Amino acid sequence: MPVNMNSCRTDCVEKPFSIGYQKFGRFVGRHPWWFFITPLLMSTALGSGFYFLEDREANDIEDQFTPTNGPAKLERRFVQENFPLNNSMFSNQRLYTDGVYASFIALARAPNIFTDAALREVLSLDRKVRQINISIGHEQLTFDGLCARKYNKCIPNDIIDIVNQLGSKIEETELTFPIFPFGFKHIFLGYSVGGVNVSSTVLKSAKAIRLFYFLKEGNRSVTDLWLNEFLKVFPSNLSLNFIKVTHSTSLSRQVEFEANTKDVIPLFSITYVIAITFSILSCLRFDCVRNKVWVATFGVFSAGLAVLSSFGMMLYIGVPFVMTVANSPFLILGIGVDDMFILISCWQQTNVHDTVENRLADTYREAAISITITTLTDVLAFYIGLMTPFRSVQSFCLYTSTAILFCYLYCITFFGAFLVLNGRRENSNKHWLTCKEVPQDCPIGRSKWYDLCCVGGAYDRQSGAEEVQPMNHFFKKYYGPFLTKPWTKVCVILLYTVYLIISVYGCFQIQEGIDLRNLAADDSYVVRYYDDEKAYFSEYGPNIMVVVRGEFPYWDEKNMSDLESCVEDFKNLSFIEKDIFTSWLKSYKHYGYHEKLNLSTENVFKTNLDTFLKYFGDFKQDVNFTNNSIHASRFFIQTVNISTALDEMNMLTKLRDTAKSCPVPLTVYHPAFIYHDQYAVIVSNTIQNIGITTAVMLFISLLLIPNPLCSLWVTFSIASVIVGVTGFMALWDVNLDTISMIILVVCIGFSVDFSAHISYAFVSNQKPSANEKAVEALFHLGYPIVQGAVSTILGVVVLSASKNYIFRTFFKIMFLVIFFGLFHGITFIPVFLTFFDICSSSSKVDSEEERKPDNQSLCKYQPNHGHGKADEQEKQLYNNHTFVPDNHNQTCPSQKCTSVWALTGHMQSGQMCMTSTVPMFRLDSQTYEVQMYSPSSNTLLAEQNCVIGNHCQSIKHPVM
């Protein structure tokens, strides 16, 4: 498809690029076996890297799904250094990690769990858990030997102690909530009793009881064995009549997340079968020679080789393999099949009588820019994704970008080589299955079935290319003209307006952050536990530690006034329970008051602090008092009603803002903040990645699409699709998290794919009007784009059946990306281009003048297609004609030629003839179409033809 560049086109990169690919295509065409065998050998060698797959797996949730530079990790390090754990004085409130624990929630079948029957079953389960033992060699270890201890006793579940103490009287006892005075201490019931009905702090009823069993940290191999044994207790279908039980452990989330890899393997197998089936059906022809069944099969196989090679290479060099990477093969399959359809479409438009190397050269010249733009944009989009602070995103982007590069490489080598081998078979008119030569015309007397199965090699007599497929015909004859009607354009604009309004509305509804329960499969026991926890125990959220950093004069009244003012600021936050506050300093002041100590002097304050901390062991873990200096201390505040991701985000933001505004150097921390940090960076990183990627896409489009305006339309398409996907994914209950952030980066690449194909086809065809350009672009690439879109959707549709949130989210967003990208590519962009076709308007008149024939001298040649002999003669003429340029600059003779050759372009007034064949030749770096008329086939023709500049060109061809 030659491109006549005018003043507003930029082909400084596009033109040499196309020429270079044309030469490369010709080289591949001459040596197809080299390029067919080499990728197979390379894939075999690199694929052996899968041997290291198990060693490279990196599915630690904290490491992969939290920001690498998150502030909570720095806060945790400070807490860990200043407040080391004391295993002899365990306090789950003071843990800087989630701890090692098992837990279960007992849910009453009746409205109230505080009945004698229900509580007996709870106590029975508690005893069963404490009786769990494991064997290590000859040693038997029970819970009592592994439990976390305080004052040399296992950490109790206070609610169990209360039930045991009160016995059958518990139904008659008025329990206060959330604080219940029990003996000499006050017990906080907010974490252990849920679904409560309270009247003036008196507990009337409760739906659930939650118990925790904490283990000593330090020997993970032993504690993991006990936790795994705990998990075996509950699936054993305990006979419980009055309660239902859900359970979890500190390991469960991680173990269940890692188990998700087993879910994706059968899905990929199904996807591969679907992709091959669809590709074969798309390339099926009712012509036993032109059938592209094997071409489609090897196109899909090429994408599979790309995944094998890229993943193997990444595993060889030690790149971590994360769960998110398992989505990549589905994506690569879609990209590879998309490029395959583009190449097949361009191949079918080449002249069937050319040599296969010339056909591949022409195919590469036409398709090079399209598939190169899409590859570059996809690869750069993923490489830009490496800037994100999430390791799971980084690994996915690295694996996928490398796979796309291999997909591109194998497409122009392995798949191109197979096109040549298949083309040789077609040139010999051999059957696609039996590889035996078949006749071109059906013998007289044979049935239609014989014609369908044993006759082939048809081609378009007008163009010399393969026959136009029905779907291409649909785009040219029906869809294209329909789309370019004025009233249709108005409807398209209205439809786009509605699309944009809904998308923008959805963008304002989006939720941020990944719910950790979603990292497990839907049917996992962990999910049921999290659901009960959220339903019955969300009233009281995490207990937050507020850390005073550095040395601080706690005895100085002015400084203490500042600190107390900051404490009040925390208590005044809407999600903080004012009455639940744990502070060593407050208790120390009470102690000083009773002991009649003047704690407003430094010496008295420090001298008596050691004595106080000996009496109150818990508080000893809250003060870093070494070398007679207080280097850091902490107090605790209780949050309430933190049940959604938005609540968590607001809580974290306001706590940190309050700490930052305090004149005293404060830090807030809780182990959950490690995961909540994603809220602080997810939006900014997504916007940053999208912005940078879009700018890079614009630059690439300006370089490779020979029309600046159309490059801007490509960029517009990117922005439009991103807005649409973001808005509709929010309406489809998909949060903005690390998973969706990955796909939004993918969104950029795919939106470029669709718009770049159509835009390039629009600006590079020679039709005079904008509407005709749009129809021609849709004719050439409309069907391949639809094929690529459908194949990509089919590549991910099986993920919709996955039990895992990650894979389902991938499907949802990819579906939106492909659907909106396709709609932009074949509807919005073609219509918008017709409104802004500035480049074609300047040359429209000239183009029409060039195409105007001299009617008085026009003669038409109608070939007789009714006789096989005439057809064979015409085919032979195609096969035998050659063009030999004359290097002498002569003035065109005025005498009439015996045969007439007409060249598209400026021509001297004279005779012009039309024929069914359109050979091509090049002169002065320009490509011309040559049309031939011969009144007699029995004489040798040698004639002079006029070209631009009134020079002569001697063209010779042998007589048939």
MISE-140912 format. One record per residue (C-alpha): residue in three letters; x, z, y. Coordinates in steps of 0.1 Angstrom, whole numbers, plus 2048, in hexadecimal, padded with zeros to 3 digits. Layout:
N
ALAXZY...
This chain:
960
MET800800800PRO8157F481DVAL81280783DASN8127F585FMET82180F876ASN81680F89ASER81D8248B8CYS80D8448ABARG81B844888THR83B85487DASP84B84785DCYS86F851861VAL86D866842GLU84F857830LYS85D83382EPRO87F839820PHE870853809SER85883A7FAILE8748207F6GLY88A8397E5TYR86E8427CDGLN86781E7C7LYS88B8197BCPHE88A8387A7GLY86A82C796ARG87B80B78DPHE89981E77EVAL881834769GLY86F81575FARG88F805752HIS89B82473FPRO87B836734TRP889846715TRP8A3859729PHE88986973FPHE87286F722ILE88A88170BTHR89E894725PRO8818AA731LEU8798B270CLEU89C8BD706MET89D8D1726SER87C8E271FTHR8888EC6FCALA8A88FB70ALEU89790E727GLY879918712SER89092D6FDGLY89094571APHE86F95370DTYR8859676F5PHE88B97F712LEU86698271CGLU8619A570EASP8819B1720ARG8769A1741GLU8529B0742ALA84E9C6760ASN82B9D3763ASP8309F5773ILE8129F878AGLU823A0B7A6ASP8429F47A6GLN82E9D47A5PHE80E9DA7B9THR81A9F17D5PRO82F9E67F4THR8549E87ECASN85A9F680FGLY83BA0C811PRO83EA2B827ALA82FA4180CLYS84DA3B7F6LEU864A48811GLU84DA65816ARG84EA6D7F1ARG874A6C7F1PHE874A8680EVAL85BA9C7FBGLN86FA997DBGLU88FAA37ECASN881AC07FFPHE867ACE7E7PRO874ACA7C3LEU85CAD27A7ASN85EAF4797ASN853AF0773SER84EB1676FMET835B1678CPHE822AF6787SER809AEC7A1ASN7F7ACA79FGLN7F0ACD7C4ARG815ACB7CBLEU81EAAD7B5TYR82FA907C6THR824A797A9ASP803A77796GLY812A8E77BVAL80FA8C755TYR7ECA9574AALA7CEA8E734SER7ABA91741PHE787A8D737ILE766A8E749ALA748A9E737LEU727A8F744ALA707AA173BARG6EBA8D72CALA6D3AA573DPRO6D2AAB763ASN6E8ACA761ILE708ACF74DPHE707AF5752THR6F1AFB733ASP6FCB0E715ALA6FAAF06FEALA70EAD8714LEU729AF271CARG72EAFA6F7GLU737AD56F2VAL74EAD5710LEU760AF4702SER762AE46E0LEU773AC56EFASP78BADC702ARG795AED6E2LYS79AACC6D0VAL7B1AC06ECARG7C6ADF6EBGLN7C9ADC6C5ILE7D9AB96C7ASN7FCABA6B9ILE817AA06B3SER833A9E69AILE857A976A6GLY86DA98687HIS864AB8675GLU858AC9695GLN833ACC69ELEU82BACD6C3THR809AD86D1PHE7FBAD86F4ASP806AFC6F8GLY82AAF16F3LEU828AD370BCYS811AE0726ALA81BAE574BARG81EB0A751LYS81AB2476CTYR824B48767ASN82DB3D743LYS80AB3273BCYS7FAB10738ILE7E9B04757PRO7C4B0D751ASN7A5AFA759ASP794B1476FILE771B08767ILE778B0F742ASP784B3274BILE764B3875EVAL74EB2B741ASN761B41728GLN75EB5F73FLEU739B5C746GLY72FB4F724SER709B4B720LYS703B5C742ILE710B3D755GLU6EDB2E758GLU6E2B4E76ATHR701B5177FGLU702B437A2LEU721B2E7A5THR72CB267C9PHE73AB047D1PRO754AF87D8ILE765B197D9PHE75DB337BFPRO76BB577C1PHE778B5F79EGLY78AB7F798PHE7A5B837B2LYS7A7B5E7BBHIS791B437CAILE78DB257B4PHE787B027C3LEU76DAF07ADGLY76CACF7C0TYR783ABE7A7SER774ACD787VAL74EACC78DGLY73DAAC798GLY71AA9E79FVAL710ABF7AFASN6EFACB7BEVAL6F8AE67D7SER6E2AFD7ECSER6F4B12806THR714B107F2VAL702B1B7D3LEU706B037B5LYS6E3AFB7A8SER6EEAE178FALA70AAC9787LYS70CAA9773ALA731AA9768ILE74FABE760ARG773AB0762LEU790AC0750PHE7B5AB9754TYR7D2AC073BPHE7F3ABF74DLEU814ABB73ALYS837AC4743GLU84BAA7753GLY86DA9E748ASN869A93724ARG854A74726SER859A68702VAL84AA896F5THR82DA8B70EASP824A67709LEU820A6E6E4TRP808A8A6EBLEU7F4A75704ASN7F1A596EBGLU7E4A736D2PHE7CBA7F6ECLEU7BDA5C6EFLYS7B6A5B6CAVAL7A0A7A6CCPHE785A6A6E2PRO780A486D2SER778A5A6B2ASN754A5C6BBLEU74FA826BESER72CA8D6B6LEU720A996D8ASN6FCA9E6DEPHE6FBAAC701ILE718A9C713LYS729A7A716VAL74EA7871BTHR766A6172CHIS78CA6672BSER7ADA5B73ATHR7D2A6473CSER7EEA60755LEU7FAA4373ESER7D8A32739ARG7D8A1C758GLN7FBA0E751VAL7F4A0972CGLU7D39F8731PHE7E29E274CGLU7FE9D6735ALA7E49CF719ASN7D49B472FTHR7EF99B725LYS7DE998703ASP7BF98C715VAL7CF96E726ILE7E195D708PRO7C19506F6LEU7B3946718PHE7D1930720SER7CD91F6FEILE7A9918705THR7B290B728TYR7CC8F371AVAL7B38E4702ILE79A8E171EALA7B38D0735ILE7BE8B771ATHR79A8AF712PHE7908AA736SER7AE89573EILE7A887F71FLEU78387A728SER78D87274CCYS7A6858741LEU791849725ARG78B824729PHE77480C715ASP7927F6711CYS7A77FB6F3VAL7C67EF706ARG7C27FF728ASN7B6821719LYS7CA83E728VAL7C485870DTRP7E985D705VAL7F285C72AALA7DA879731THR7E688D713PHE80B88A71DGLY802892741VAL7F48B3737PHE8128B871FSER8298B273DALA8198CF74FGLY81D8E5730LEU8428DB72FALA8468E5754VAL83890874CLEU84F90C72DSER86E901741SER868915761PHE85D935750GLY87A932737MET89392D753MET88594B767LEU887961748TYR8AB956742ILE8B6960765GLY8A4981763VAL88697E77APRO86C999771PHE84D98D75FVAL82F99E76EMET80A99C763THR801986782VAL81996B775ALA802966758ASN7EA954770SER80593A778PRO80192375APHE7DC91D762LEU7E6913785ILE8038FD77ALEU7ED8EB762GLY7D58E177EILE7F18D6795GLY8028C177AVAL7E18B0770ASP7DA8A9794ASP7FB896799MET7F4884778PHE7D3876785ILE7E386A7A5LEU7FE858792ILE7E684877ASER7D083D797CYS7EE82C7A9TRP7F981D788GLN7D780D782GLN7D97FC7A4THR7FA7EA79CASN7FA7C678FVAL7F77C676AHIS80D7A6767ASP82B7B6778THR8467C5763VAL8417EA75AGLU85F7F476FASN8507E378DARG82E7F3786LEU83E815785ALA85280E7A4ASP8328057B7THR8208237A8TYR83C83B7B5ARG83C82A7D7GLU8178307DBALA8158537CCALA8368617D6ILE82B86E7F8SER80B87D7EBILE8198917CETHR83889A7E2ILE8248A87FETHR80F8BD7E7THR82D8C97D3LEU8418D27F2THR8248E5802ASP81C8F87E2VAL8409017DBLEU84790C7FFALA826920800PHE8319337E2TYR8559387EEILE84794680FGLY83395E7F9LEU85496D7EFMET85497E811THR838995807PRO8429B97FEPHE82F9B97DDARG8459B27BFSER8289A57ABVAL82298A7C5GLN8479827C7SER84A97D7A1PHE82B9687A1CYS8379527BELEU85A94E7AETYR84D94478CTHR83192D79ASER84791B7B4THR861914799ALA846907782ILE8398F079CLEU85B8E17A2PHE85F8DB77DCYS83C8CC77CTYR8468B4797LEU8678AB786TYR8568A5764CYS83A891775ILE852877783THR869877765PHE858880744PHE83587474EGLY842855761ALA85684C742PHE83784E72DLEU824838745VAL83F81E740LEU83D82171AASN81881E71BGLY81A801733ARG8307EE71BARG8157F3701GLU7FB7E6719ASN8117C8722SER8127BF6FEASN7ED7C26FCLYS7EF7DC6E0HIS7D47F36D5TRP7D78176E3LEU7D38276C1THR7E080E6A7CYS7FA7FE6BELYS7F17DC6AFGLU7ED7BE6C6VAL7C87B66CDPRO7B87976DDGLN7B0796702ASP78F7846FCCYS77578B6E2PRO77376F6C8ILE75275D6C5GLY73A76D6ADARG7497906AESER7337AE6B5LYS7347C46D4TRP7437DF6C0TYR7607C86B7ASP7647C06DCLEU7657E56E5CYS77D7F06CACYS7937D26C3VAL7947BE6E4GLY7A67C9703GLY7BE7C3720ALA7A47BB73BTYR7AF7BC75FASP7A17B4781ARG7A578E786GLN7A47927ACSER7BF7AC7B1GLY7D37AA790ALA7CF7D078DGLU7BC7E2771GLU7977E2774VAL7887FA78DGLN77981877CPRO754820781MET75C840795ASN77382E7ACHIS7588147B0PHE7408307B8PHE75683D7D4LYS75A81A7E3LYS73780C7DFTYR72182B7E3TYR73184B7EEGLY74983D808PRO72F82881APHE716844818LEU72F85D827THR737846844LYS713841850PRO70D851872TRP6F1868865THR706873848LYS72287D85FVAL70A892874CYS6FF8A4854VAL7238A984AILE72A8B986CLEU70C8D0869LEU7168D9845TYR7398E1851THR72B8F786DVAL71690B854TYR73590E83ELEU74A91B85BILE730934866ILE72C943843SER75194483EVAL75895685FTYR73D96F857GLY74C976835CYS76E97B845PHE761999858GLN7539A8837ILE7739A8824GLN7809C8814GLU7A49D080FGLY7B89DE7F3ILE7B89DD7CDASP7A49F77BALEU7BCA0579FARG79FA06786ASN79F9E0787LEU7C19DE777ALA7B19E7756ALA79A9D2742ASP7749D5748ASP76E9E5726SER78B9FE729TYR784A23725VAL797A27746VAL77DA14759ARG761A2A74CTYR775A49756TYR77CA3B779ASP757A3377CASP74CA56774GLU767A6478ALYS75BA4F7A7ALA736A577A0TYR73AA7D79DPHE75BA887ACSER75FA747CCGLU753A8F7E3TYR775AA07E4GLY792A887E9PRO7B7A8D7E7ASN7C8AAD7F3ILE7E0AA180DMET801AB2814VAL80CAB3839VAL832AB783BVAL845AC5859ARG866AB2859GLY886AC2864GLU88EAE4871PHE871AF2886PRO86FB14899TYR850B22887TRP855B4389AASP854B338BCGLU831B368CBLYS832B168E0ASN83DB018C2MET824B128ACSER809B0A8C5ASP812AE58C2LEU812AE789CGLU7F0AF989BSER7E2ADF8B3CYS7EDAC489BVAL7DDAD787EGLU7BDAD8891ASP7BFAB3897PHE7C1AAD872LYS7A4AC586BASN78FAB3884LEU791A92872SER770A88863PHE77CA8683FILE78EAA8840GLU77DAC8833LYS787AE284CASP781B01836ILE798AF681APHE7BBAFA828THR7DAB05816SER7F7B1182CTRP815B27824LEU819B2E849LYS7F5B3B84CSER7FAB5282ETYR81CB5E83BLYS80CB6885CHIS7F2B7C849TYR80EB8C835GLY821B94855TYR801BA3864HIS7FCBBA846GLU821BC3845LYS821BC886BLEU83DBAE870ASN845B9D891LEU848B79885SER84DB6C8A8THR872B738A6GLU889B5C892ASN89CB78880VAL87DB8A873PHE86CB6A86ALYS889B5E854THR893B80846ASN870B87838LEU869B6382CASP87CB6780CTHR868B86802PHE847B7580ALEU850B567F5LYS859B6D7D7TYR837B7C7D7PHE825B5A7DBGLY836B427C4ASP820B247CCPHE82BB267F1LYS84FB277E7GLN84BB027DEASP83EAFA801VAL85CB06815ASN87FAF8813PHE891B1881ETHR8B6B14817ASN8D5B22829ASN8BEB3783FSER8ADB1884DILE88BB09848HIS893AE3843ALA86FAD983BSER84DAE8832ARG82AADC829PHE806AE682APHE7E8AD681AILE7C7AC8826GLN7A8ABD812THR798A9B816VAL773A9580EASN75DA76807ILE77AA5E800SER768A467E8THR76FA227F3ALA78EA0D7FBLEU784A0D820ASP782A3381FGLU7A5A35811MET7B2A1D82AASN7A3A2F848MET7AEA5183ALEU7D2A45837THR7D3A35859LYS7C4A5386BLEU7D9A6D85AARG7F9A5A863ASP7EDA54886THR7E5A7988AALA808A8387DLYS819A69893SER807A768B3CYS811A9A8ACPRO82FAA78C0VAL83BAB88A0PRO84CAA0888LEU832A9D86CTHR82EA8884CVAL80FA85837TYR811A7E812HIS7FEA7C7F1PRO808A697D1ALA7EAA527D7PHE7F9A467F8ILE812A317E3TYR7F5A1B7DAHIS7E2A1E7FBASP800A1080EGLN7F49ED804TYR7D99F181FALA7F39F383AVAL8049D2831ILE7EC9BD81EVAL7DA9AD83CSER7FA9A9851ASN80D99A835THR7F198282BILE7EE97684FGLN814973852ASN81695E832ILE7F994883BGLY80694285EILE829939854THR81D924837THR80591184CALA820909866VAL8378FD84AMET81B8E783CLEU8168D785EPHE83B8CF861ILE83C8BF83FSER81C8AB846LEU82B89E866LEU84A893854LEU839882836ILE817876843PRO81D85985BASN803864873PRO806884889LEU7E188788ECYS7DA886869SER7F58A1864LEU7E18B787CTRP7C28B0867VAL7D48BC848THR7DD8DC85BPHE7B98DF866SER7AE8DC842ILE7C58F8838ALA7B7910852SER79390684AVAL79790B824ILE7A992D82AVAL78D939840GLY77392D826VAL78493D808THR78A95E81AGLY766960826PHE756956805MET76C96B7F0ALA76198A804LEU73D9807FDTRP74697C7D8ASP7529A07D7VAL7779987D6ASN78E9B07EBLEU7AC9A57FEASP7C89B37E8THR7E89A97D8ILE7D69927C0SER7C19807D9MET7DE97E7F1ILE7F19697D7ILE7D49517D4LEU7CF94E7FAVAL7F39417FBVAL7EA9297DFCYS7CC91F7F3ILE7E391080EGLY7F48FA7F4PHE7D58EE7E4SER7C38E7805VAL7E18D180FASP7DE8BF7EDPHE7BB8B27F3SER7BE8AA818ALA7E189B816HIS7D68827FBILE7B987680FSER7CA877831TYR7E8863824ALA7D1849814PHE7BE846834VAL7DB83F84BSER7EE829833ASN7D380F82CGLN7CE7F0841LYS7A87EF846PRO79F7E886ASER785802870ALA78582886BASN767827854GLU77780D83ELYS79782183DALA783840832VAL77182B817GLU79281C80BALA7A383E809LEU78684C7F5PHE78782D7DEHIS7AB8327D6LEU7AE8587D4GLY78B8667D4TYR7878667AEPRO7AB8737A7ILE7A58907BFVAL7848987ADGLN79689678CGLY7B18AD798ALA7988C67A6VAL7838C7787SER7A28CA771THR7AF8E7785ILE78D8F9784LEU78B8F375EGLY7AE90175DVAL7A392276BVAL77E923761VAL786936740LEU794952755SER77195A761ALA76B96773ESER78897E73FLYS7829A473EASN79E9A9757TYR7999AB77DILE7B9999785PHE7B097A771ARG78C97977DTHR79797C7A1PHE7AF96079BPHE79394A78ELYS77B9537ABILE79494B7C7MET7A292C7B5PHE77E91F7B1LEU7789247D6VAL7999147DFILE7938F57CAPHE76E8F27D2PHE7748F47F8GLY7948E07F7LEU7828C47E4PHE7658C57FCHIS77D8C2819GLY7918A6808ILE77488F7FFTHR75A89881APHE7658AB839ILE78889B83EPRO77D876839VAL76087B852PHE77688D86CLEU791872869THR778857872PHE77186A893PHE79686D89CASP7A584C88FILE7B98468AFCYS7D583589ESER7C081A88FSER7AD8138AESER7CB8058C1SER7D17EA8A7LYS7AE7E489CVAL7A97C48B0ASP7CB7B58A5SER7C37BE881GLU7A27AB883GLU7B378D893GLU7CD78C878ARG7B278C85DLYS79D77086DPRO7A0750859ASP79E72C865ASN77C723857GLN7816FE85BSER79F6FD845LEU79471882CCYS79170C808LYS7867227ECTYR7927217C9GLN77972F7AFPRO78B73478EASN77772B76FHIS77474D75EGLY75C73F744HIS77772E730GLY79274171DLYS7AB724723ALA7A8727749ASP7AC74C748GLU7CB749732GLN7D872F74AGLU7D3746768LYS7E4763756GLN80274C74ELEU804742772TYR80676777CASN82176E762ASN83775076BHIS83674C791THR8567567A4PHE85E7577C9VAL87F74A7D5PRO88674F7FAASP89773380EASN8B2741824HIS8B172383CASN89F72885DGLN889709860THR86C701875CYS84C6FE860PRO8436DA85ASER8236CD867GLN81B6B8848LYS8006C4831CYS80C6D6811THR7FF6CB7EFSER7F96EF7E6VAL7F370B7FFTRP80272E800ALA7F2745819LEU804765825THR7F1782834GLY7FE788857HIS80376F873MET80274B867GLN803729875SER7E3717878GLY7DD704859GLN7CE705838MET7C7726826CYS7BB72A803MET7AE7477EETHR7B374D7CASER7AE7687B0THR7D27737B0VAL7E57867CBPRO80A7877C3MET8217997DBPHE8447927E9ARG85A7A2804LEU86A791822ASP87E7A283ESER8757C4830GLN8507BC833THR8387B8816TYR82079A815GLU803790800VAL80676C7F3GLN7E77597E9MET7EB7387D7TYR7D67197D1SER7E16FD7BBPRO7CB6DD7B9SER7DD6D279ASER7EE6E677FASN8026C9771THR81C6C478DLEU8396D8799LEU8306E87BBALA84A6EE7D5GLU83D6F47F8GLN846702819ASN83371F827CYS83072D84AVAL839751852ILE83C766871GLY85475888AASN84D733880HIS868736865CYS865724844GLN865734822SER86A71E803ILE85672B7E6LYS85971C7C4HIS8467227A4PRO846710783VAL8296FB778MET81470875B
